[in-house]
């Protein structure tokens, strides 16, 4: 329409549709996924030319309006199962009591697939049995809809204190006890330190998790372990101060006060060498 900047009313101007997004300026829903082109581009960040942006077998509109799943992530709950497979109860690599059906996992044993056979695409552990749906299907070959068969005593191949099933859910390497190579085993990170077994520096303070625990005795989930206003990494790598002592040189001034207020040396109690501690001179 030459008298309208947005002929189809999809909140994207005609020129932008043609020249930028290659959508149809006369059709508010170019890919017919029940989402307006403007919605896809500005709200959901989905592809307005592809009715299934993440190729999980569910249309973008269906994911948003019906299931509440993420149309840009084929596995919304990160359990190792595609959203459509969870909803439909179809798992191509699965063999159960009726292998002749090929793609159907018949969890309830009735010989046919029905809606009750599907797992929850928004919950990585549908039956709440502490073993993820993907682990139950592909590792344990147990029923993800029945918590009574959840095997929480899985083999721990790498001896890191996490079962193979737990590692599958966490995304860690079940054959490597220290997946991120930070000097702490995956099990210790998860069970003892509540740190990230896939991040070498959980608190992003400039000190690796292993160094914090094994060398400096700092808190690997807290940027400033001693609360003196200086990050642990800065204290160790830049200032040479102690990340576990607020007043490294015991002169009565905190390390932060010396650096940020007085300009004195936080590692030398008498910065100017006049025989008086810095703290005494300031007071």
MIROBA-371464 format. One record per residue (C-alpha): residue in three letters; residue number from 1; x, y, z. Coordinates in nm, 4 decimals. Layout:
<nodes>
+------+-----+----------+----------+----------+
| type | seq |       c1 |       c2 |       c3 |
+------+-----+----------+----------+----------+
|  ALA | NUM |        X |        Y |        Z |
...
+------+-----+----------+----------+----------+
</nodes>
This chain:
<nodes>
+------+-----+----------+----------+----------+
| type | seq |       c1 |       c2 |       c3 |
+------+-----+----------+----------+----------+
|  UNK |   1 |   0.0000 |   0.0000 |   0.0000 |
|  UNK |   2 |   0.1693 |   0.3224 |  -0.1139 |
|  UNK |   3 |  -0.0175 |   0.5238 |   0.1507 |
|  UNK |   4 |   0.0854 |   0.3038 |   0.4443 |
|  UNK |   5 |   0.4368 |   0.2577 |   0.5831 |
|  UNK |   6 |   0.3341 |  -0.0768 |   0.7331 |
|  UNK |   7 |   0.0885 |  -0.2342 |   0.4924 |
|  UNK |   8 |   0.0309 |  -0.5557 |   0.6883 |
|  UNK |   9 |   0.0306 |  -0.4013 |   1.0348 |
|  UNK |  10 |   0.3020 |  -0.6291 |   1.1707 |
|  UNK |  11 |   0.4962 |  -0.3415 |   1.3292 |
|  UNK |  12 |   0.7730 |  -0.3598 |   1.0684 |
|  UNK |  13 |   0.7796 |  -0.0978 |   0.7946 |
|  UNK |  14 |   0.7400 |  -0.2255 |   0.4388 |
|  UNK |  15 |   1.0835 |  -0.1077 |   0.3285 |
|  UNK |  16 |   1.2506 |  -0.2772 |   0.6237 |
|  UNK |  17 |   1.0655 |  -0.6002 |   0.5515 |
|  UNK |  18 |   1.1778 |  -0.6029 |   0.1895 |
|  UNK |  19 |   1.5332 |  -0.4750 |   0.2244 |
|  UNK |  20 |   1.6427 |  -0.6066 |   0.5642 |
|  UNK |  21 |   1.4400 |  -0.9082 |   0.6742 |
|  UNK |  22 |   1.3163 |  -1.0335 |   0.3344 |
|  UNK |  23 |   0.9702 |  -1.0859 |   0.4794 |
|  UNK |  24 |   0.6413 |  -1.0283 |   0.3000 |
|  UNK |  25 |   0.5200 |  -0.6704 |   0.3596 |
|  UNK |  26 |   0.1658 |  -0.7760 |   0.2709 |
|  UNK |  27 |   0.1539 |  -1.0684 |   0.5156 |
|  UNK |  28 |   0.1844 |  -0.9979 |   0.8878 |
|  UNK |  29 |   0.2992 |  -1.3556 |   0.9507 |
|  UNK |  30 |   0.5345 |  -1.4460 |   0.6675 |
|  UNK |  31 |   0.6164 |  -1.7980 |   0.7861 |
|  UNK |  32 |   0.2646 |  -1.8765 |   0.9157 |
|  UNK |  33 |   0.3822 |  -1.9769 |   1.2623 |
|  UNK |  34 |   0.1140 |  -1.7735 |   1.4436 |
|  UNK |  35 |   0.3604 |  -1.5012 |   1.5397 |
|  UNK |  36 |   0.3599 |  -1.1655 |   1.3662 |
|  UNK |  37 |   0.6839 |  -1.0772 |   1.1908 |
|  UNK |  38 |   0.7290 |  -0.7823 |   1.4251 |
|  UNK |  39 |   0.6884 |  -1.0085 |   1.7275 |
|  UNK |  40 |   0.9475 |  -1.2490 |   1.5963 |
|  UNK |  41 |   1.2020 |  -0.9794 |   1.5210 |
|  UNK |  42 |   1.1569 |  -0.7442 |   1.8170 |
|  UNK |  43 |   1.0235 |  -0.9612 |   2.0988 |
|  UNK |  44 |   1.1147 |  -1.3268 |   2.0577 |
|  UNK |  45 |   1.4223 |  -1.2898 |   1.8322 |
|  UNK |  46 |   1.3035 |  -1.5790 |   1.6191 |
|  UNK |  47 |   1.3375 |  -1.6083 |   1.2422 |
|  UNK |  48 |   1.0308 |  -1.4582 |   1.0706 |
|  UNK |  49 |   1.1070 |  -1.6660 |   0.7617 |
|  UNK |  50 |   1.1306 |  -1.9976 |   0.9452 |
|  UNK |  51 |   0.8311 |  -2.1331 |   1.1324 |
|  UNK |  52 |   1.0610 |  -2.3480 |   1.3497 |
|  UNK |  53 |   1.3646 |  -2.1364 |   1.4357 |
|  UNK |  54 |   1.5419 |  -2.3986 |   1.6476 |
|  UNK |  55 |   1.4439 |  -2.6942 |   1.4256 |
|  UNK |  56 |   1.3114 |  -2.8968 |   1.7159 |
|  UNK |  57 |   0.9935 |  -2.9972 |   1.5351 |
|  UNK |  58 |   0.7716 |  -2.7479 |   1.7166 |
|  UNK |  59 |   0.6595 |  -2.4273 |   1.5474 |
|  UNK |  60 |   0.7728 |  -2.1008 |   1.7037 |
|  UNK |  61 |   0.4155 |  -1.9964 |   1.7780 |
|  UNK |  62 |   0.3343 |  -2.3342 |   1.9283 |
|  UNK |  63 |   0.6379 |  -2.3151 |   2.1552 |
|  UNK |  64 |   0.5511 |  -1.9681 |   2.2824 |
|  UNK |  65 |   0.1725 |  -1.9820 |   2.2923 |
|  UNK |  66 |   0.1080 |  -2.3456 |   2.3834 |
|  UNK |  67 |   0.4055 |  -2.5091 |   2.5554 |
|  UNK |  68 |   0.5982 |  -2.2147 |   2.6993 |
|  UNK |  69 |   0.9227 |  -2.3554 |   2.5615 |
|  UNK |  70 |   1.2073 |  -2.1556 |   2.4097 |
|  UNK |  71 |   1.1689 |  -2.1284 |   2.0299 |
|  UNK |  72 |   1.5409 |  -2.0571 |   1.9992 |
|  UNK |  73 |   1.6585 |  -2.3605 |   2.1971 |
|  UNK |  74 |   1.5694 |  -2.7117 |   2.0878 |
|  UNK |  75 |   1.6234 |  -2.8367 |   2.4448 |
|  UNK |  76 |   1.4649 |  -2.5751 |   2.6712 |
|  UNK |  77 |   1.5350 |  -2.7528 |   3.0000 |
|  UNK |  78 |   1.8832 |  -2.8744 |   2.8981 |
|  UNK |  79 |   1.8132 |  -3.2359 |   2.9862 |
|  UNK |  80 |   1.9513 |  -3.3784 |   2.6636 |
|  UNK |  81 |   1.6096 |  -3.4303 |   2.5029 |
|  UNK |  82 |   1.4602 |  -3.2154 |   2.2281 |
|  UNK |  83 |   1.1432 |  -3.0299 |   2.3227 |
|  UNK |  84 |   0.9300 |  -3.2061 |   2.0613 |
|  UNK |  85 |   1.0549 |  -3.5483 |   2.1711 |
|  UNK |  86 |   0.9593 |  -3.4681 |   2.5291 |
|  UNK |  87 |   0.6131 |  -3.3473 |   2.4338 |
|  UNK |  88 |   0.5399 |  -3.6283 |   2.1886 |
|  UNK |  89 |   0.7208 |  -3.9042 |   2.3769 |
|  UNK |  90 |   0.9313 |  -3.9933 |   2.0729 |
|  UNK |  91 |   1.2971 |  -4.0760 |   2.1229 |
|  UNK |  92 |   1.4690 |  -4.2113 |   1.8075 |
|  UNK |  93 |   1.7552 |  -4.3830 |   1.9872 |
|  UNK |  94 |   1.5355 |  -4.5574 |   2.2401 |
|  UNK |  95 |   1.4491 |  -4.9277 |   2.2490 |
|  UNK |  96 |   1.1860 |  -5.0469 |   2.4920 |
|  UNK |  97 |   0.9259 |  -5.3220 |   2.5236 |
|  UNK |  98 |   0.8018 |  -5.2593 |   2.1699 |
|  UNK |  99 |   1.1183 |  -5.2070 |   1.9617 |
|  UNK | 100 |   0.9302 |  -5.2851 |   1.6400 |
|  UNK | 101 |   0.7657 |  -4.9449 |   1.6583 |
|  UNK | 102 |   1.1051 |  -4.7874 |   1.5980 |
|  UNK | 103 |   1.0681 |  -4.4407 |   1.7458 |
|  UNK | 104 |   0.8183 |  -4.4898 |   2.0243 |
|  UNK | 105 |   0.9145 |  -4.5292 |   2.3886 |
|  UNK | 106 |   0.6132 |  -4.6839 |   2.5550 |
|  UNK | 107 |   0.6703 |  -4.5757 |   2.9132 |
|  UNK | 108 |   0.3332 |  -4.6838 |   3.0473 |
|  UNK | 109 |   0.3509 |  -5.0258 |   2.8832 |
|  UNK | 110 |   0.0263 |  -5.0025 |   2.6920 |
|  UNK | 111 |   0.1842 |  -5.0801 |   2.3566 |
|  UNK | 112 |   0.0967 |  -4.7443 |   2.2054 |
|  UNK | 113 |   0.2248 |  -4.3930 |   2.2384 |
|  UNK | 114 |  -0.0101 |  -4.1481 |   2.4067 |
|  UNK | 115 |   0.0157 |  -3.7998 |   2.5542 |
|  UNK | 116 |   0.0963 |  -3.9386 |   2.8965 |
|  UNK | 117 |   0.4160 |  -4.0918 |   2.7610 |
|  UNK | 118 |   0.5762 |  -3.7505 |   2.7081 |
|  UNK | 119 |   0.8156 |  -3.5816 |   2.9492 |
|  UNK | 120 |   0.8040 |  -3.2169 |   3.0543 |
|  UNK | 121 |   1.0162 |  -2.9962 |   2.8244 |
|  UNK | 122 |   1.0321 |  -2.7322 |   3.0994 |
|  UNK | 123 |   1.1589 |  -2.9684 |   3.3711 |
|  UNK | 124 |   1.4849 |  -3.1563 |   3.3278 |
|  UNK | 125 |   1.3683 |  -3.4170 |   3.5822 |
|  UNK | 126 |   1.0007 |  -3.4787 |   3.5052 |
|  UNK | 127 |   0.9398 |  -3.7406 |   3.7738 |
|  UNK | 128 |   1.1413 |  -3.5567 |   4.0395 |
|  UNK | 129 |   1.3507 |  -3.8635 |   4.1124 |
|  UNK | 130 |   1.6835 |  -3.6728 |   4.1070 |
|  UNK | 131 |   1.7937 |  -3.8256 |   3.7754 |
|  UNK | 132 |   1.7520 |  -3.6123 |   3.4627 |
|  UNK | 133 |   1.5135 |  -3.7224 |   3.1885 |
|  UNK | 134 |   1.7930 |  -3.7553 |   2.9341 |
|  UNK | 135 |   1.9971 |  -3.9691 |   3.1699 |
|  UNK | 136 |   1.7028 |  -4.1963 |   3.2406 |
|  UNK | 137 |   1.6348 |  -4.2539 |   2.8724 |
|  UNK | 138 |   1.9812 |  -4.2699 |   2.7197 |
|  UNK | 139 |   2.2035 |  -4.3773 |   3.0109 |
|  UNK | 140 |   1.9977 |  -4.5718 |   3.2664 |
|  UNK | 141 |   1.7192 |  -4.6854 |   3.0294 |
|  UNK | 142 |   1.4685 |  -4.6208 |   3.3063 |
|  UNK | 143 |   1.1269 |  -4.4537 |   3.3014 |
|  UNK | 144 |   1.1496 |  -4.0717 |   3.3258 |
|  UNK | 145 |   0.7863 |  -4.0662 |   3.4418 |
|  UNK | 146 |   0.8439 |  -4.2936 |   3.7412 |
|  UNK | 147 |   1.0712 |  -4.1786 |   4.0229 |
|  UNK | 148 |   1.0789 |  -4.5245 |   4.1813 |
|  UNK | 149 |   1.3220 |  -4.6560 |   3.9191 |
|  UNK | 150 |   1.5633 |  -4.3627 |   3.9311 |
|  UNK | 151 |   1.9104 |  -4.5028 |   3.9879 |
|  UNK | 152 |   2.0903 |  -4.2456 |   4.2004 |
|  UNK | 153 |   2.3807 |  -4.4824 |   4.2617 |
|  UNK | 154 |   2.5168 |  -4.4605 |   3.9077 |
|  UNK | 155 |   2.8729 |  -4.5547 |   3.8253 |
|  UNK | 156 |   3.1289 |  -4.2777 |   3.8809 |
|  UNK | 157 |   3.3790 |  -4.3514 |   3.6042 |
|  UNK | 158 |   3.6281 |  -4.0779 |   3.6888 |
|  UNK | 159 |   3.5990 |  -4.1064 |   4.0674 |
|  UNK | 160 |   3.5322 |  -3.7367 |   4.1177 |
|  UNK | 161 |   3.2407 |  -3.7789 |   4.3557 |
|  UNK | 162 |   2.9718 |  -3.7204 |   4.0938 |
|  UNK | 163 |   2.7849 |  -4.0065 |   3.9322 |
|  UNK | 164 |   2.7903 |  -4.0317 |   3.5555 |
|  UNK | 165 |   2.4244 |  -3.9356 |   3.5581 |
|  UNK | 166 |   2.4924 |  -3.6200 |   3.7577 |
|  UNK | 167 |   2.7725 |  -3.5277 |   3.5214 |
|  UNK | 168 |   2.5430 |  -3.5754 |   3.2232 |
|  UNK | 169 |   2.2980 |  -3.3251 |   3.3712 |
|  UNK | 170 |   2.5704 |  -3.0779 |   3.4729 |
|  UNK | 171 |   2.7463 |  -3.0994 |   3.1381 |
|  UNK | 172 |   3.0768 |  -3.2069 |   3.2927 |
|  UNK | 173 |   3.3033 |  -3.4786 |   3.1542 |
|  UNK | 174 |   3.2269 |  -3.8127 |   3.3194 |
|  UNK | 175 |   3.5740 |  -3.9384 |   3.2241 |
|  UNK | 176 |   3.7662 |  -3.6355 |   3.3558 |
|  UNK | 177 |   3.7565 |  -3.5670 |   3.7313 |
|  UNK | 178 |   3.8396 |  -3.1985 |   3.6754 |
|  UNK | 179 |   3.6406 |  -3.0884 |   3.3711 |
|  UNK | 180 |   3.7562 |  -2.7264 |   3.3728 |
|  UNK | 181 |   4.1155 |  -2.8029 |   3.4725 |
|  UNK | 182 |   4.1231 |  -2.5593 |   3.7644 |
|  UNK | 183 |   4.2798 |  -2.7984 |   4.0136 |
|  UNK | 184 |   3.9561 |  -2.8896 |   4.1910 |
|  UNK | 185 |   3.7613 |  -3.2040 |   4.1158 |
|  UNK | 186 |   3.4119 |  -3.1648 |   3.9769 |
|  UNK | 187 |   3.2690 |  -3.3358 |   4.2827 |
|  UNK | 188 |   3.4459 |  -3.1010 |   4.5237 |
|  UNK | 189 |   3.3292 |  -2.7991 |   4.3281 |
|  UNK | 190 |   2.9660 |  -2.9089 |   4.3334 |
|  UNK | 191 |   2.9468 |  -3.0720 |   4.6766 |
|  UNK | 192 |   3.1964 |  -2.8763 |   4.8869 |
|  UNK | 193 |   3.2568 |  -2.5356 |   4.7340 |
|  UNK | 194 |   2.9355 |  -2.4678 |   4.5364 |
|  UNK | 195 |   3.1605 |  -2.3401 |   4.2585 |
|  UNK | 196 |   3.1154 |  -2.3960 |   3.8866 |
|  UNK | 197 |   3.2888 |  -2.7156 |   3.7661 |
|  UNK | 198 |   3.2901 |  -2.5715 |   3.4133 |
|  UNK | 199 |   3.4418 |  -2.2319 |   3.5036 |
|  UNK | 200 |   3.8032 |  -2.2005 |   3.6182 |
|  UNK | 201 |   3.7259 |  -1.8741 |   3.7993 |
|  UNK | 202 |   3.3745 |  -1.8950 |   3.9395 |
|  UNK | 203 |   3.3663 |  -1.5477 |   4.0934 |
|  UNK | 204 |   3.5634 |  -1.3817 |   3.8122 |
|  UNK | 205 |   3.8041 |  -1.2146 |   4.0533 |
|  UNK | 206 |   4.1179 |  -1.2983 |   3.8586 |
|  UNK | 207 |   4.2203 |  -1.5958 |   4.0723 |
|  UNK | 208 |   4.1446 |  -1.9489 |   3.9544 |
|  UNK | 209 |   3.9247 |  -2.1598 |   4.1798 |
|  UNK | 210 |   4.2082 |  -2.4028 |   4.2486 |
|  UNK | 211 |   4.4448 |  -2.1226 |   4.3508 |
|  UNK | 212 |   4.1833 |  -1.9733 |   4.5809 |
|  UNK | 213 |   4.1315 |  -2.3001 |   4.7662 |
|  UNK | 214 |   4.4754 |  -2.4606 |   4.7554 |
|  UNK | 215 |   4.7110 |  -2.1629 |   4.7685 |
|  UNK | 216 |   4.5488 |  -1.8520 |   4.9123 |
|  UNK | 217 |   4.2646 |  -1.9887 |   5.1237 |
|  UNK | 218 |   4.0218 |  -1.7380 |   4.9762 |
|  UNK | 219 |   3.6521 |  -1.7775 |   4.9047 |
|  UNK | 220 |   3.6205 |  -1.8913 |   4.5454 |
|  UNK | 221 |   3.2618 |  -1.7678 |   4.5196 |
|  UNK | 222 |   3.3333 |  -1.4214 |   4.6617 |
|  UNK | 223 |   3.5290 |  -1.1549 |   4.4727 |
|  UNK | 224 |   3.6607 |  -0.9856 |   4.7886 |
|  UNK | 225 |   3.7175 |  -1.2554 |   5.0496 |
|  UNK | 226 |   3.8361 |  -1.0285 |   5.3314 |
|  UNK | 227 |   3.5896 |  -0.7502 |   5.2561 |
|  UNK | 228 |   3.8510 |  -0.4756 |   5.2417 |
|  UNK | 229 |   3.7236 |  -0.3282 |   4.9177 |
|  UNK | 230 |   3.9897 |  -0.4886 |   4.6977 |
|  UNK | 231 |   3.9243 |  -0.7915 |   4.4788 |
|  UNK | 232 |   4.1206 |  -1.1050 |   4.5627 |
|  UNK | 233 |   4.2825 |  -1.1127 |   4.2197 |
|  UNK | 234 |   4.3891 |  -0.7481 |   4.2461 |
|  UNK | 235 |   4.5389 |  -0.8064 |   4.5896 |
|  UNK | 236 |   4.7457 |  -1.1012 |   4.4711 |
|  UNK | 237 |   4.8337 |  -0.9988 |   4.1178 |
|  UNK | 238 |   4.8559 |  -0.6202 |   4.1380 |
|  UNK | 239 |   4.9128 |  -0.4939 |   4.4918 |
|  UNK | 240 |   5.0920 |  -0.7849 |   4.6574 |
|  UNK | 241 |   4.8586 |  -0.7645 |   4.9555 |
|  UNK | 242 |   4.6902 |  -1.0478 |   5.1411 |
|  UNK | 243 |   4.3421 |  -1.1325 |   5.0123 |
|  UNK | 244 |   4.2525 |  -1.2768 |   5.3540 |
|  UNK | 245 |   4.3779 |  -0.9874 |   5.5705 |
|  UNK | 246 |   4.2155 |  -0.6448 |   5.5574 |
|  UNK | 247 |   4.5364 |  -0.4812 |   5.6855 |
|  UNK | 248 |   4.8292 |  -0.6643 |   5.5293 |
|  UNK | 249 |   5.1048 |  -0.4602 |   5.6976 |
|  UNK | 250 |   4.9239 |  -0.4231 |   6.0334 |
|  UNK | 251 |   4.9678 |  -0.0474 |   6.0428 |
|  UNK | 252 |   4.6112 |   0.0300 |   6.1425 |
|  UNK | 253 |   4.4933 |   0.1213 |   5.7948 |
|  UNK | 254 |   4.3040 |  -0.1193 |   5.5725 |
|  UNK | 255 |   4.4642 |  -0.2079 |   5.2427 |
|  UNK | 256 |   4.1893 |  -0.0232 |   5.0604 |
|  UNK | 257 |   4.2349 |   0.2910 |   5.2719 |
|  UNK | 258 |   4.6060 |   0.2923 |   5.2000 |
|  UNK | 259 |   4.5596 |   0.2589 |   4.8256 |
|  UNK | 260 |   4.2468 |   0.4600 |   4.7656 |
|  UNK | 261 |   4.2544 |   0.7273 |   5.0361 |
|  UNK | 262 |   4.6054 |   0.7935 |   5.1644 |
|  UNK | 263 |   4.8265 |   0.6752 |   4.8806 |
|  UNK | 264 |   5.0451 |   0.4784 |   5.1206 |
|  UNK | 265 |   5.1997 |   0.1359 |   5.0667 |
|  UNK | 266 |   4.9676 |  -0.1375 |   5.2008 |
|  UNK | 267 |   5.2596 |  -0.3786 |   5.2290 |
|  UNK | 268 |   5.4835 |  -0.1412 |   5.4272 |
|  UNK | 269 |   5.3735 |  -0.0226 |   5.7704 |
|  UNK | 270 |   5.5955 |   0.2883 |   5.7517 |
|  UNK | 271 |   5.5705 |   0.4065 |   5.3946 |
|  UNK | 272 |   5.7918 |   0.7147 |   5.4342 |
|  UNK | 273 |   6.0453 |   0.5423 |   5.6629 |
|  UNK | 274 |   6.0271 |   0.8027 |   5.9368 |
|  UNK | 275 |   5.9830 |   0.5539 |   6.2177 |
|  UNK | 276 |   5.6092 |   0.6078 |   6.2519 |
|  UNK | 277 |   5.3468 |   0.3636 |   6.1313 |
|  UNK | 278 |   5.1229 |   0.4965 |   5.8585 |
|  UNK | 279 |   4.8145 |   0.4466 |   6.0750 |
|  UNK | 280 |   4.9658 |   0.6513 |   6.3570 |
|  UNK | 281 |   5.0587 |   0.9344 |   6.1238 |
|  UNK | 282 |   4.7112 |   0.9516 |   5.9756 |
|  UNK | 283 |   4.5412 |   0.9438 |   6.3151 |
+------+-----+----------+----------+----------+
</nodes>
